[in-house]
């Protein structure tokens, strides 16, 4: 029996299960706490780029889990199902953009000569890919939700969402490979192009940033965050391949662990290892002009 035929049955549950109330409430509470904390941290540390990334991601997750909580009381209602489809599918995308920007700032600190792309290009290329992924997933989620509301099959919208998720997964994978290359080159002191310009004629160290404790914490949090987001993207890909009436999307515990759980870990990792603390300027006397030059790759961080 097709999804559209099932929708014609009275009191059909589009989830194929009843979302567990206490789980929905727990995730909703966790996302509210993290989102409010991200807002306060962004303002306190003046890290404004975290507002359209981590903060907006939290708002979308709050929207999605509020709708799932609503569905736990009346799973046959289509409106909350439609809202949670859109909210949870696009919610993590702004958070991924935060990871791209964090890596660019780490590269600035440790040495742009070890990176395949400049920090500026990381922001431009990968954030552009993130916007494309967000747009495709959002359009597909909306199309699927409207189809469900009309009593039609959401498969067309699901296919569009699948394209967006696959594109996002490929983007994350390329980003991981470039990040791994950067860290390998940094630790082995091998600059891009086969040359090693880190030392001048008298052996003085030039252009190689020091990996201090704060940067180690930030890199560890970034790695953990990225792995969580990649696991979620893989899960969502497999879920949508099976369609809206497949066994994966019909299993609540998979969604709770591999979507809700992974995003919770990811968003809290940036609360705990906040860029405003662990990516703060190395020297308090650094000027705004100097920081801008460093971000542009025109000035190396002092040791």
N, C-alpha and C positions, 0 to 999 in steps of 0.2 A: 504494500500500500504506500502511495506517494505521500510526501509531506502535505501537499495541497488537499489530498483526500482526507488525511487525518485532521486537518484544520476544520473540515466541514462537520466532523463529529462533535457533538455538544460537549462542552467542558473539556476539550482536548488540552493537554498540558504541553506547551511547545518545548519545555526543558527536557521532557521525558522523565523528570523526577521533581520532587519538591525541594527547593533550596532550604538547607537547614538553617533555622532562624538564628541559633546562637552563633553559628559560624559566620553568617552574614553580618551579624551585629559585631562580632569580634573584629573582623576585617575592616568594617566601617569605622569602628573606634580607632583601630591602629592607623588607618589612613588619615583620619581627622587629626590625630595627634601629630603625625609626621608632617602633614601639610601646614598646620599652624606653626609648628616648630621651624619648618623651612622658611615660612614668611618672616618670623621673628629673627632667624639667623641671617637671612638675606639683608634685612634692614639694618640689623646691628653691625654686621661686618661689611655692609655696603657692597655686597656681591650681587649686583642687580641682574646679571645674566641668569641667575638661578630662579628668578621669578617666572620668566616664560618657559622654563624647562622643568626643574624638579617641582616647583610650586604648582604649575599648571597640570603636570602629571598627577599630582596628588588630588587636585580638584576633579579631574576626570575619573580617577579611581573612586572617589567619594560618590560621584554621580552613579557610576556603574554598580557599586555595592549597595547604595541606597535603593536602587531599583531591584536588586536581587533580594534585599530584605523585604521590600514590598511584595515581591513574588512569593516569599515564604508564607505570607498570609493568604494569598490568592494566586496560585500558580497559573490559573487559566486566563488571567488578564493578559492581554497582548501588549498594552502600553509599557509596563515596566520591563517586559522581556525585550521590547524594541530598544528601550533606553539602555539597558545593560549590555546589549550587543554592541552598540556604538561606544559606550563609555569604556568598557573593558578592552575592546579591540584597539582603540587608539590611545588609551591612557598611558602606556609605557613609552610611547614614541618620543614625547618631549624629554623624558628622562634619559633616553639614549643620546639625545643632542647634548645634554650636560656632560656625558662621558667624553664625547668628542672634544668639547671645549676644555675639559680638564686635562686630557692628554696633550693638547696643544700647549697649555701652560707648563706642564711638566717638561715637555721638549724644550721650551724656552729656558727653563732652569738648568737642564742637564747638558744642552748643547744642540743647536739646530743642525750642525754638520753631520750628526749621526742619523738624521731623519730623512726618509725618502721624500716627504712633503714638508713644506714650511708650516709652522703653526697657523699662519693665516690661511693657507690652503686647506688644512685640516678642517677649520671652521667653515670655510666656503663650500668645499666639496661634500663633506660628510653631512653637514647640516642641511645642505640642499637636497641630498639624497633622503634625509630624514623627513623633510617637508613633502617630497614626492610620495614617500611611503605613507605619511600621515594622510595626505589628500586621497590617495587610492584606497586606503583602508577605510577612511571616513565615508567616502562615496559608496564603497561596497557595503559597509555596515548599514548606511542609510537606505540603500536600495533593498537590502535583505529585510530590514525592519519594515519598510513600506509594503513589501511583498507579503510578509506575514500578516500585516494589518488588513490587506485586501483579501486574504485567504488564498493567495497564490504561493507557488513554491519559491523559497528564498535562494535557490541554487545559483541563479545568475549573480546575485549580490555576493554570495559566498565565494564564487569563483573570482570575483573582483577583489574581495578581501584577501583571498589566497595569493593573488599576484602581489598585492602590497606587502603581505607578510614575508613571502619568499624574497622579494626585493630587499626588505629590511634585514632578513637573515643573511643574505649575501653581503650587504653593506657592512653588517657587524663582523662578518667573517674576514672581509678585506681589511677592516679597521684593526682587527686582532692581529692579523699577519703583519701589517705595517708596524704596529706597536711592538710585536715580538722582535722584528728586525731592528727597530730602534734600540731596544734594551740590549740585545745581543751586541750590536755595534758599540753601544756605550760602554758595556762591561769589558769588551775586548779592545776598546779604543781604536776602532776602525771606522774612519769617516767614509761617507758616501763618495764614490769615485776611486776607491782604492788607495787614496793618499791618507796620511796621518798628520794633519796640521796642528795637533794638540800641543806640540812642543816647538819652541823656536830654536834658533841656532845655538843658544847657550843652555838649552834644556829646560827653560822655564815653561810651566804649564799655562797654556792659553786656551780659552774658550771651552773648557770642560768644567761643568758645574759639579758641585759637591753633593753627593747623595746623603743628606743628613737624615735624622730620625723622622722629622715631619714629612719629608718626601717619601720615605719608606712606608710610612703609615698610609699616605695618600695613594701611593701606587698599589699597595695591598688592597685597599678599599676599592680602587678602580678595577682591579683584576676581579675581585669577588663580585662586584656590581655587574661587570660585563658578562661573566659566566652565568649569573642568574638571568640576565636579559636574553642571553643566547638560548638557554634551556627553555625559557618561556616561548621564544620565537619558534623553536623546533616543535614544541608541543602544539602551538597554534597551527603550524603548518600541517602536521599530521591530523589534527582535529578537523580542519577545513577540507582536507583531501577526502575525508570520509563523509562530508556533507552534514547538513543540519539534522539528519536522522541517523547518523552513524553511531557506532558504539563508543567512540571516544568522547564526542560532545555530549553524549547521554549519560556519562559517568561523572557524578558530582565530585568525588574525591580527587579525580585527576585534575579537574579545574581548580579546586581549592589549593592543591599542593603545587601544581606546575604553572598556574597562572597567579592566583592570589598570593600564594606563599613566596614565589620567586620575586614578584614585584614588591612585596613587603620587605624582604631582605634587601633588595636593591635600593629602595628609596630610603630605608633607615641607615644603610651604609654611608650615605652622604650626610645624614644628620650627625652620625657619630664621628666620621672623618670628614668634617666640613671643610670645603675649600677656603672659606674665610679664615680658618685657623691654620690648616696644614699647607696652604699655598700662599700664606701671607708673605709680603716682601721679606727677603733675607736680612736686609739692613733697614732699620727704622728711618734712617736719614735719606733713603732713596727718594728721588723726586718723581713726580708724575711723568715728566718728560723722559726720564731715564727708563721708566717702566714701559712707556709706549715704544721707545726705541728697541727695547729687548723683545717686546711682543712682535715687532716688525722684523726681528732677526738681524738688526743692525748693530746691536751691542750685546756682548757676552756677559753672563752673570759672573760677578767676582767670586773668588773662592773664599 
